[in-house]
C-alpha cells in the first residue's frame, strides 16, 4: 500500500520589515490583494507601522513605472522608478544574520558600546577567506550583466540568486529594513541606491555594492562599472572612476601592522585633490567579521581623527567615495539613497582586507575573469 503525500501547511511570515515573524494571521494588504499578491501581516499595528515602506511594491494603474517622490528637489537627473519588486524569499537552509527578520542588528548595536576592534582567530580568518572569495564570485556575476537596457532590479535578482546558490545570505536584505539584496548606485548616487525599474543607459556609471553572509561571517566589496562605450569616452567620468580606483589601491598598499587608520584618509584625499575630485565625508570604511559593520571606523578624508592602528588578524574595509563636484551629499525620501548635492557623478570602490604579520591580504581581490577593471585615462 502506497502512502499518500500530505501537503505541507503554508508558512506565512509577516511582511512588515521590522517584524518578519511566522504568523497564522489572515490579515492581507488590500491593495496587494487587488494586484494578485498575497502580503500577510501579524495585525493592524504591523500593517500600519510598515505601510510607508510596504507600499513601494504597489503598481499604479496605467503606468509601467513612476517617481514616488514627485515633489522632492532632486539634485541631478536621476529619478527612482517604482514599483519595487516584493522582498525575495530566503530558503530555510540558509543561515540568517540576527537582523534578517526584524531589521535590527542587535549584536552590532551591543558591540558598538564596547568600541573594541576585534582580532580574529586562525579559524575565523579561514571562514573570512571563504566568504570573501564567494562574495567576489557574486559581484562578478552581477557585473557581467551590466550593459545599456538592463535594470538594476534585474541585477539585484542575479545577485540574490547567486548568493542563495552558494547557501549564503545577501547581507543588505532587511538590514535596518533595506529592501533589496544589493546596493546599486547610478551616476550621482554616492551609495545605498535601491535597485529599481530604471534601465541603465549608455554613458552611465553604476556601483554594485555586494555583501554576503555565510558560516557566521560577512564579506563586503564593491566596484564602479562603465555602462557602454559612451561612458568610457567621457574624459571627466574616466578621471573620476580611475582616480577612485587608484586611491583605494594606494591606501591598501600602505596597510601593515602599526599603520594608523587615520592615515588612510590622508592618502586618499591627496590623490583626489591631485585629480580635481572631492572625498565624501559622511560615509566611511569599517570593521567586518561576524558583524556586518563594526570598529574600526575608517574615514576616507584627510586629517581625520580615526582611532586605532592595524594589527594582525583585523579585518576591515576601505571604500572611498569620490565626487566630480562637491563632497556634500543629500538623502532621498526613501532614507537610503545618498546623492551628491550638486548632481554630479560619484564613484566608489571597496575591498575587505586582512592585516597580516607583515602587510595586508586583499580578501576580495579581483580575478583574471572579473568583469570591468581599469581603463586608460583620456588625454
C-alpha positions in Angstrom: 0.0 0.0 0.0 1.4 3.4 -1.0 1.4 6.3 1.4 -0.5 9.4 0.3 1.7 12.6 0.2 0.4 15.1 2.6 0.5 18.8 1.7 2.7 20.9 4.0 0.8 23.8 5.6 1.6 27.3 4.2 4.2 29.1 6.3 3.3 32.8 6.5 5.8 35.5 7.5 4.6 39.0 8.5 5.5 41.3 5.6 6.4 44.2 8.0 10.2 44.5 7.5 10.6 45.3 11.3 8.7 42.1 12.2 9.1 39.1 9.8 7.7 36.6 12.3 5.8 33.5 11.4 2.1 34.2 11.7 -1.2 32.4 11.4 -3.0 35.8 10.7 -5.1 36.1 7.6 -4.8 39.9 7.5 -3.7 40.9 4.0 -2.8 44.2 2.4 -6.0 45.0 0.4 -4.0 46.8 -2.4 -1.7 43.8 -2.9 -4.8 41.6 -3.0 -6.2 43.6 -5.9 -2.9 43.2 -7.7 -2.8 39.4 -7.2 -0.2 39.5 -4.5 -0.5 37.9 -1.0 1.0 40.1 1.7 0.2 38.9 5.2 0.6 40.9 8.4 0.5 39.8 12.1 -2.0 42.5 13.0 -3.2 46.0 12.1 -0.3 47.6 14.1 2.3 45.8 11.9 0.4 46.8 8.8 0.1 50.5 9.7 3.6 50.9 11.0 5.2 49.4 7.9 2.9 50.7 5.2 5.2 53.7 4.2 7.8 51.1 3.1 5.4 48.3 2.0 3.6 50.5 -0.5 6.7 50.7 -2.6 5.7 47.4 -4.3 2.3 48.7 -5.3 1.7 49.3 -9.0 -0.1 52.4 -10.4 -2.8 51.9 -12.9 -1.8 52.9 -16.5 1.9 53.3 -15.9 4.9 50.9 -16.1 6.9 52.9 -13.5 6.6 56.1 -11.5 8.5 58.5 -9.3 7.2 58.0 -5.7 8.6 61.4 -4.6 7.5 63.9 -7.3 7.8 66.9 -5.1 11.3 66.2 -3.9 14.0 68.6 -5.2 16.4 66.1 -6.8 20.0 67.4 -7.3 20.6 65.6 -10.6 18.7 63.9 -13.5 18.3 60.5 -11.8 14.8 59.5 -10.5 13.6 56.4 -8.7 11.5 54.1 -10.8 8.8 52.3 -8.7 7.1 49.9 -8.0 9.8 47.8 -6.5 9.6 44.0 -6.6 8.5 42.4 -3.3 11.1 41.2 -0.9 12.7 38.0 -2.1 12.4 34.7 -0.2 15.3 33.0 1.6 15.4 29.2 1.7 15.3 27.5 5.1 18.7 26.0 4.6 20.4 29.4 4.6 21.7 30.7 8.0 20.4 34.1 8.8 22.1 37.1 10.5 20.3 38.4 13.6 18.6 41.2 11.7 17.1 39.2 8.8 13.6 39.1 10.2 13.3 42.2 12.4 15.7 44.5 10.6 17.5 45.3 13.8 21.2 44.1 14.1 21.1 43.6 17.8 24.7 42.2 18.0 26.1 45.2 16.2 24.3 47.6 18.4 25.6 45.9 21.5 29.1 45.7 20.1 29.2 49.5 19.3 29.0 50.2 23.1 32.3 48.4 23.6 34.3 50.4 21.0 36.7 47.4 20.7 38.5 46.4 17.5 38.3 42.6 17.1 41.3 40.4 16.3 40.2 37.2 14.5 41.5 33.7 15.3 43.0 31.4 12.7 39.7 29.5 12.3 37.8 32.8 11.9 40.2 34.1 9.3 39.7 30.9 7.3 36.0 31.5 7.3 36.5 35.1 6.2 38.7 33.9 3.3 35.9 31.6 2.2 33.1 34.1 2.4 35.1 36.8 0.7 36.0 34.5 -2.2 32.3 33.7 -2.7 31.5 37.5 -2.4 33.8 38.1 -5.3 32.1 35.4 -7.4 28.7 37.0 -6.6 29.8 40.5 -7.5 31.4 39.3 -10.8 28.1 37.6 -11.7 26.2 40.8 -11.2 28.8 42.9 -13.0 28.7 40.6 -16.1 25.1 41.8 -16.6 25.9 45.5 -16.7 25.0 47.0 -20.0 22.6 49.5 -21.5 19.0 48.4 -21.2 19.4 46.2 -18.1 17.5 47.4 -15.0 19.2 47.5 -11.6 16.3 45.2 -10.3 17.4 42.6 -12.9 21.0 42.9 -11.4 19.5 42.6 -7.9 17.8 39.3 -9.0 21.1 37.9 -10.3 22.9 38.9 -7.1 20.2 37.4 -4.9 20.1 34.1 -6.8 23.9 33.8 -7.0 24.1 34.4 -3.2 21.5 31.8 -2.5 23.2 29.3 -4.9 26.2 29.5 -2.5 23.9 28.9 0.5 24.7 32.4 1.7 22.5 35.3 2.8 22.6 38.7 1.0 23.7 40.9 3.9 21.9 44.1 2.9 18.5 42.5 2.8 16.4 43.9 5.6 19.5 45.4 7.3 17.8 48.3 9.1 14.9 47.4 6.7 16.8 47.9 3.5 14.5 46.3 0.9 17.0 44.7 -1.6 19.9 42.2 -1.8 22.5 44.7 -3.2 23.0 48.4 -3.4 23.1 49.8 -7.0 24.4 53.4 -7.1 24.0 55.1 -10.5 25.7 58.3 -11.7 25.2 61.0 -8.9 24.2 58.3 -6.3 27.1 58.1 -3.8 25.9 54.9 -2.0 22.9 52.8 -0.9 21.0 53.2 -4.2 17.9 50.9 -4.2 17.6 48.7 -7.3 14.5 49.6 -9.3 12.9 49.6 -12.8 15.2 52.2 -14.4 17.2 50.7 -17.3 20.9 51.6 -17.4 21.8 53.9 -20.2 24.9 54.2 -22.4 27.0 56.8 -20.6 26.0 55.9 -17.1 28.3 54.6 -14.4 26.9 52.1 -11.8 28.4 50.9 -8.5 27.4 47.4 -7.3 27.9 47.0 -3.5 27.8 43.3 -2.7 27.8 41.8 0.8 27.1 38.2 1.7 26.9 36.2 5.0 28.0 32.6 5.3 29.2 30.4 8.1 28.7 33.3 10.5 30.8 35.9 8.6 30.3 38.7 6.2 32.2 39.7 3.0 31.9 43.3 1.7 33.1 44.6 -1.6 32.1 46.9 -4.4 33.2 48.3 -7.8 32.0 51.0 -10.2 31.4 50.0 -13.8 31.2 51.9 -17.0 27.9 51.4 -18.9 28.5 51.3 -22.6 31.2 52.9 -24.7 29.9 56.4 -24.2 30.9 56.3 -20.5 34.4 55.2 -21.4 34.7 58.1 -23.8 33.9 60.7 -21.2 37.2 62.2 -20.1 35.9 63.6 -16.8 34.0 60.5 -15.9 37.0 58.3 -16.6 39.1 60.6 -14.4 36.7 60.3 -11.6 36.3 56.5 -11.7 40.0 55.7 -12.2 41.1 58.2 -9.5 38.7 56.4 -7.1 40.1 53.0 -8.1 43.7 54.2 -7.7 43.1 55.9 -4.4 41.8 52.6 -2.9 44.9 50.7 -4.3 47.3 53.3 -2.9 45.7 53.2 0.5 45.8 49.4 0.6 49.5 49.4 -0.4 50.3 51.1 2.9 48.4 48.8 5.3 50.6 46.8 7.7 50.8 46.3 11.4 51.2 49.6 13.3 49.7 51.7 10.4 47.2 54.2 11.8 43.6 54.0 10.4 43.5 57.8 10.3 46.4 57.9 7.8 44.2 56.1 5.1 42.2 59.3 4.6 45.4 61.4 4.1 46.5 59.1 1.2 43.0 59.1 -0.5 42.5 62.9 -0.1 45.9 63.7 -1.5 45.3 61.6 -4.7 41.8 63.0 -5.1 43.0 66.6 -4.9 45.7 66.0 -7.5 43.0 64.9 -9.9 40.4 67.6 -9.0 37.8 65.4 -7.4 36.4 65.6 -3.8 36.2 63.0 -1.0 32.8 62.2 0.6 32.9 62.7 4.4 29.5 61.3 5.5 30.4 57.6 5.0 33.4 55.5 5.9 35.0 52.1 5.8 34.6 49.8 8.8 35.5 46.6 10.5 33.8 43.5 9.1 33.7 39.9 10.5 30.8 38.2 12.2 29.3 41.7 12.3 28.4 43.5 9.1 29.7 46.8 10.4 31.8 47.4 13.5 35.0 49.0 14.7 37.3 50.4 13.4 35.8 53.3 11.6 37.9 54.2 8.5 37.2 57.8 7.2 38.5 58.5 3.7 39.2 62.2 4.0 42.4 63.7 5.3 43.2 64.9 8.8 40.5 62.8 10.4 40.7 61.6 14.0 40.0 57.8 13.5 41.1 55.7 16.5 43.4 52.7 16.3 46.2 51.0 14.4 46.4 47.9 12.3 47.1 44.6 14.0 47.5 41.1 12.5 44.1 39.4 12.4 41.9 42.6 12.0 39.5 42.6 9.0 38.2 45.9 7.8 37.1 47.7 4.6 38.4 50.7 2.7 35.8 52.1 0.4 36.5 55.6 -0.9 33.6 57.6 -2.4 34.9 60.4 -4.7 32.7 63.1 -6.4 33.3 65.1 -9.5 32.0 68.2 -7.8 31.2 69.0 -4.1 31.8 66.3 -1.5 28.5 67.2 0.2 25.6 64.8 0.0 21.8 64.8 0.2 19.4 61.9 1.1 16.3 60.9 -0.9 13.0 60.4 1.0 13.5 56.7 0.8 16.0 57.3 3.7 18.7 55.2 1.9 19.7 56.8 -1.4 22.5 59.3 -0.9 23.4 61.6 -3.8 25.8 64.4 -4.5 24.5 67.8 -3.5 25.2 69.2 -7.0 24.0 66.3 -9.0 27.4 65.5 -10.4 28.7 61.9 -10.6 30.2 59.9 -7.8 32.3 56.7 -7.9 33.3 54.1 -5.2 35.5 51.0 -4.8 35.7 48.7 -1.8 37.7 45.7 -0.6 37.6 43.6 2.5 41.2 43.4 3.9 43.0 41.2 6.4 46.0 42.7 8.3 48.8 40.1 8.2 52.1 39.8 10.2 54.0 41.7 7.5 51.4 43.6 5.5 47.9 43.0 4.1 45.8 40.4 2.3 43.0 41.6 -0.1 40.4 39.0 0.7 38.0 40.2 -2.1 40.7 40.7 -4.8 39.7 40.6 -8.5 40.5 37.5 -10.5 41.6 37.3 -14.1 37.9 36.6 -15.0 36.5 39.6 -13.2 34.4 42.0 -15.4 35.4 45.6 -15.5 38.8 46.8 -14.4 40.9 49.9 -15.1 40.9 51.7 -18.4 43.4 54.3 -19.7 42.7 57.9 -18.9 41.8 60.2 -21.8 44.3 62.8 -22.6 
